[in-house]
Amino acid sequence: MTMPFYVPPEQLIKDRAEFARKGIARGRPIVAVEYTDGVLLIGENPSYSLHKMSEIYDQVAFAGVGRFNEFETLRVAGIRYADVKGFSYGRRDVTGKGLANAYSQTVGQIFTHEVKPYEIDVLVAEVGDDPDDDHLYHIQYDGTLHDERRFAAIGGKEDELRDKLKESFEPGFGLDAAIGYGAGVVESVEDREIPAVDWEAAVLDRTRGRRKFYRLTVDDLAAARTDG
C-alpha cells in the first residue's frame, strides 16, 4: 500500500493564500470614499460591458476585484440573498452587514475546503440616512471580514492605496472632490494618468429615492476632474 501524500495544514493554508493574493494583485484596484451625500466607488475598468460594481439592493452596493467569473458568482448570489430576505421580512432588514457576513462565510468555506480558493477581494458598501450610518465591508479571499470607515481599497497595490487614502482624506468631501480624490490616489499609486473613458464609477446617494445606486458617466467623471 502506498502512503498518502501529506501536506501540513499550515503549509496548505499558506500556499492557498499566496496563490489567491497573486491573482488579486493582477486585478485593477477599486477605492471607496465616503462623501457628504453617500459613498463613491471608483476604479479603472476599460471594459464597457463587464462591470466590477453593481447594485445589490436599495441601499447596498457591491464591488469586486480578481477573477471576474468568481466575483460575478458572488454578486448574483448576493442579489438572490437580498431579494429573498427583503420579500420574506422587510426591505429594511436587508443590510450590508448581513450580506458581508454571508459572503465571508461562503468565501471562507471555499478557501478552506475547495481545491482552489477564490482569487477575489470583495467590497460591500451601504449608505444610511446620515453619514454615521454609512458602512464599508471588505471581504478577503480567505473570508476575513473588515469593517472599514471613511475609505477602503481592494485589489492591486492595496496597502499603498490605503496609506495614500489615509494621508489625504478630508471629511466633508462633495461628490466632485471625492471623484478627484479617489481617482488621484489610484493614479498616484499606479504612477500613470488614466483617461476618463477607462474609469468605472458608481455612487450610493442617500438623497435619492428608494434605490440609492447609480452609475457615473464618462462626462460626469471628466467634468468632476476638470472642476477639481
Buried (B, 14 or more C-beta within 10 A) or exposed (E): EEEEEEEEEEEEBEEBBEBBBEBBBEBBBBBBBBBBBBBBBBBBBEEEEEBBBBBBBBBBBBBBBBBBEBBBBBBEBBBEBBEEBBEEEEEEEBBBBBBBBBBBEBBBEBBBEEEEBBBBBBBBBBBBEEBEEBBBBBBBBBBEBEEBEBBBBBBBBBEBBBEBBEEEBEEEBBBBBBBBBBBBBBEEBBEEEBEBEBBBBBBBBBEBEEEBBEBBEEEBBBBBBEEB
